[in-house]
Amino acid sequence: MSQKGLIYSFVAKGTVVLADHTPYSGNFSTIAVQCLQKLPTNSSKYTYSCDGHTFNFLVDNGFVFLVVVDESTGRSVPGEG
């Protein structure tokens, strides 16, 4: 499978998605919201892999940022330096 780069992203406040974007069709938003409901409260970073995609969550001041990438991209939060 070729690397697609950014597949899906959202910004949420708590468990309410405020904005999202994807140029692809699929169930990314459904899986992402299910994961959002189950995020651990003791960590600001969380990664979940499903169907060859990596869901990377970052929690900051009550906001949740998500990017979904092809699993070949890696398991770290994209943009970390």
Secondary structure as the mmCIF struct_conf table of DSSP 4:
data_model
#
loop_
_struct_conf.conf_type_id
_struct_conf.id
_struct_conf.beg_label_comp_id
_struct_conf.beg_label_asym_id
_struct_conf.beg_label_seq_id
_struct_conf.end_label_comp_id
_struct_conf.end_label_asym_id
_struct_conf.end_label_seq_id
BEND BEND1 GLY A 5 GLY A 5
STRN STRN1 LEU A 6 LYS A 13
TURN_TY1_P TURN_TY1_P1 GLY A 14 THR A 15
STRN STRN2 VAL A 16 HIS A 21
BEND BEND2 PRO A 23 TYR A 24
BEND BEND3 GLY A 26 ASN A 27
HELX_RH_AL_P HELX_RH_AL_P1 PHE A 28 GLN A 37
TURN_TY1_P TURN_TY1_P2 LYS A 38 LYS A 38
TURN_TY1_P TURN_TY1_P3 THR A 41 ASN A 42
BEND BEND4 SER A 44 SER A 44
STRN STRN3 LYS A 45 CYS A 50
TURN_TY1_P TURN_TY1_P4 ASP A 51 GLY A 52
STRN STRN4 HIS A 53 ASP A 60
TURN_TY1_P TURN_TY1_P5 ASN A 61 GLY A 62
STRN STRN5 PHE A 63 ASP A 70
HELX_RH_3T_P HELX_RH_3T_P1 GLU A 71 THR A 73
BEND BEND5 ARG A 75 SER A 76
HELX_LH_PP_P HELX_LH_PP_P1 VAL A 77 VAL A 77
TURN_TY1_P TURN_TY1_P6 PRO A 78 GLY A 79
#
